[in-house]
Amino acid sequence: MEGKPCNQSLAVKTSHVLPPDTNAHGTLFGGKLMAHIDDVAAIAAGRHARKPVVTASTDSVDFLAPVKEGDAVCVEAFVTWTHNTSMEVFVKAVTENIRSGKRKVCTTAFTTFVAVDSDGRPSEVPPVYPVTDDEKKLHESAPKRAKLRNERRQESKELAATFGTDFPWNRGV
């Protein structure tokens, strides 16, 4: 499979933050921003793979600044690294005060998507290659993040096995 540059997967979405999207503090619900992140990252991954994709993990979601009611939030995502059937996607969200024009990076995140075939089985994706210095930095550091992600996934599997599917009020009875 022929490789593709990182920027070929770039996806961008800008949304107005309205009252139903905010909490009691007048700021965007974190879960709402995470939904924007997953949506835009899925578009970037699908654009790279040119196949259906599913979210495998979301990690390193760091909320750096509040997104206030009336602001705009712009979410950008692109594929930084691939491995057989999976793709790491870097996501950046910027909040903008529409009246003043002041902008701040409010969130950064890494997500992982897996391409799937028509039967829902993992499907090979083309490699990705960086062009800019920033893309190179993300690409070179991706294997370390992938290793940490795999370790965390193993811990999650162990916790799932330990706690199982019993209702919490039935444990220890």
RAGI-V968830 format. One line per field, one symbol per residue. ss: DSSP state (h for helix, s for strand, l for the rest). phi: phi as a letter, one per 30 degrees, with the letter a starting at -180 (. if undefined). psi: psi as a letter, one per 40 degrees, with the letter a starting at -180 (. if undefined). A space follows every 10 residues. Layout:
ss = ???
phi = ???
psi = ???
This chain:
ss = lllsshhhhl ssssssllhh hsllllsslh hhhhhhhhhh hhhhhhhhhl lsssssssss sssllllsll lsssssssss sssllsssss ssssssllll llssssssss ssssssllll lslllllssl llhhhhhhhh hhhhhhhhhh hhhhhhhhhh hhhllllhhh lll
phi = .ddbdeddce bbbcbddced dccdciceee ddddddeddd dddddddddh bdbbdcabbh dcdcadccej dcbcccbadc abahccbcbc bbcbcbdddc idbbdcabab bbbcdbddci cebecddbbd cddddddddd ddeddddddd dddddddddd dddhcddedc dic
psi = hhiiideeeh hhhhihhide eiaeefihhd dddddddddd dddddddddf iiiihdihif hhhdiihihe iihhhiiihd iihceihhhh hhhhihhddd ehiihdiiih ihihiiaeee iiiiiiiiii didddddddd eddddddddd dddddddddd dddaeiidee he.
